Each structure stands twice: as structure tokens, then as C-alpha cells.
Amino acid sequence: MLTLRSLIFNGIDAIPIEVQIQATGMPKPLFNIVGLADRAVNESKERVRNALASMNLAMPSKLVTVNLAPADVEKSGAHFDLPILCGILCVMGILPEAELSKYVILGEIGLNGSLQKTGGILPASVFAAQNNMGIICPGAQGAEARWAGHTNILAPNHILDLINHFKGTQVLPMPELVAPTQTAAQVGDMSEVKGQESVKRALEIAAAGGHAMLMVGPPGSGKTMLASRLPGILPELSPREVLESSMIYSVAGELSGRNLVAGRPFRAVHHTASAVALSGGGPDAKPGEISLAHNGVLFLDELPEFQRQTLEILRQPMEQGKIMVSRAKRTAVYPARFQLIAAMNPCPCGNLGNAALSCSRAPRCAEAYQNKISGPLLDRIDIHVDVDPVNPWEIGAVDKSGESSGAVRARVIAARKIQLDRARALFGREVLNAHLDGKDLDAGVRLSDADTAFLNMAAEKMGLSARGYQRIKRIARTIADLRGAEVVEQSDIAEALSYRPISRGKY
């Protein structure tokens, strides 16, 4: 029996799998795959047979049994094609088992023996590097494997390339290390937004502290335009964040070409999206939109038009920064530290308060429309802001432009540096203001007796929940950081209170 190494994935974590191959005497060739393999893995038999035939080879005249161990773990994915084919070539004496056993092997095989792209190469390369092993992967994904800092990589385009490499007639070159380029959607500049100064201010606070934000306003008031400019005022991804986000996209099969996720992800989800599309799932428990938005922005337009059960999925990851995707055969945990930006009309027609355009059911329809969103979810959104229609003279002002995204971004970066430095000093780790809780929040936001009395009085009059009370302190801390102040003042608390709704149906 010979043993090669491959992987499956639990979220972005790689789990080692032994590909055990044994050939015993039989009058004719038989080929079995065992070890709780799904249909895609079992179909490897046909792809392997045809790949061998393309090289004028045939299966050994033996009973070939492939066991994927451990046998009690579900195996899925066409990436087992390559290790199975390599194992059979070892049985035939064409490839050296001793050398191949030093590698993690992944790749889908075409009927002509070519290697096809597969998901998960980046986390597989990270796993291989951590365990002092090499990695064999499709040639088109060699650059992806290099991004993990790995140097022992074989990336053939065809199985013959791999055979010739080990025969010594060809040397597979090390894949080129290509600097990542931004794959996030191109965003516009804040200076292009006319008017809406109060909303821009709220968006700057949200960016500085990582706060969730809800914009409420009539159609055409600029909610989507403002949301799409948020990535442009956020700091660049750190190397750790680049690797985290890219590993999620790699497992999802969404890494395009030779690019890492070098820019803040911006995932704009349509309101017809299902719960599975948002949370992740399917037979392989693939990541959903909230994980693909990790370290970036999740934008939900027309918030009340989403199915209520779909929106409720957001509650746990907004608090914990991760999501567990549980399906019948697979459970996976994915990072989901996203910044939620939501937008909605105040009522179904969107013209509440406009006597000329509102429907005959206004204002009664507004409360019913807004009640489609649960109270617990709204309570988790830090900043609520009204977006009023832009005045015509502001739209037509050709010589009037606001601050650029670069100017706003500089203040955001400075505020984030203050809060991250403070978090490292107080808690020994980096944490944004939006994620402070419990004793960490008390340590990070120290209020005077007068300021505490002011906040308590406002909370009582506004009917704030305990969660809403904590969120006011977080927002006030961010506002003070934008001022460069160490102490939170009453004016910061007052501005933070202005971003919390008093009651529903008020818009």
C-alpha cells in the first residue's frame, strides 16, 4: 500500500487527508474508491481512466482500491483527481512514491490529462508551508500558491509535465511571484457627492470605528452612491487581512486569475438573495456573501424587501465576527467580520412626507413597512441616519465640490491608529471601537459623573436597550478619536445620540 497526501477544508482551515492506494492481483482491472466519497470524487475514476488513455496507458490489471482516510469524514471535490492519478502512476512505477509523499497534492484532471483549476489552493499552500511539505497544484494556480510564502511548489499544466519533471527530462520552474493587484470593485470619490454633508459625516464615523450604518431616505437621494464610496475612505488591508480574505475567496473558487483580494471587498447583495446565498452552504458548505465581505463592506439595499429570515442570519456574525454553516453532511466555520451598510426607503412608495408624491396610505404604511425589519437587528446597527433629497441648486452647482475621499480617508486612518494603539495598550490586541464590549468598553470609554448622568437621562427618554446604550458609548468613543481627543466629552455623546432612532415610523 502507498500513501499520498491531500486536503479537505473546514471553512478556510485545511484538514489533511491520506490517499491510500493498494493494488492486488486480479484477472482484469477493477477500480474502487472508498472513504465516504461523494459523487464528484467517485467520478474521478472516469477522468483518471481517460487521462491515462490520452497518454497511451491503461489501468493496471489489478484490483485498485483507493481509500480516503479518515473514512468517517465526508470527502467532496474534484481536487482528489490528481492525487489519485499520481498514486496509480506510482503503482505502475512511473512516478516515485518516496518523492510524492513529501507533497500535498490537489488538482482536477481533464480527460486529456491537463490540470484544471480547483478551489482552496491558497489555504492548502499555507497548510503545506506550516507542515514543511511541498505542494503540487495546477499550473494556472501556481502564483496563488506562492502568495502563502511557499517555495516548494510544483505547478504543471499537464500530467506529462509532472512525469517528465520526476524523470529528469524537464524541470518545472518555480511559479512567478506576482505582486497582488486590487480586485475590489472600483469606487468613486466622495467629492462627487453633492450636498448630504450630515450623511458624509455619519459615513466617516462609521468608517473610523467600523460601525454598522442604516440610511433611510426617498429614492434618488444618493444612498447607494454614498455606500459605494465607503471602501474609498477605509484604510488599506493589512497583509494579514489580505491573506484572510484571499483564503475565503480561494475556497469559494472566486480568486480571479493571478490576483489576491488586495482591496476592501464590497459585496452589494440583491434583496432577492436567499438565506443560503447570504450565510453560505450547499453540498460543500461554501462561504456566503457575509464571509466574502470579511474585512470589507456588506451593502444591503432595500433592506425591508429582504426575507425576514434571511436578515436574521446577520445577528450572530455581527456580534461574533464569524458564522457557522451547518449542513447535513458538513459543518464549516468562516470569518465574517464585515461592516454592514444598509439602505431603505421610508415606506413602500418611498415618498413619505412629500405631499405631492406620497401615496394615499401614508403615513400608516410606513410603520408596517419598517416593521419588516426586526427590532433586535435594528438594535445592532450603530448609526441610523436620514438621507434627505438633494436641493436642485446643489445638484447643478458645477463649481462646488466636497472633500475628496483621500482627505476623509486620512482622518479615518488617524482615528483608527488611535483606537488600535489604545486597544493594544489596554487589551493586548487590536480591536475597533465597534467591537468593544463588557469590561473592554468600560476601560476604553471612561465618562465623568456628569457625562454618565447625561447619557443615562437620554437613554431613559429615548428608551434605549442595554445594547443601544453600549453602542452610544462606542460611537462617542469614535467621534472623540476623530477629534484626536483621549477623553469622551458630552458633545461626543450628544452627536452619538443623534444617530439612534427614537421610534419606528418616524421617517
Disulfide bonds with the S-S distance in Angstrom:
none
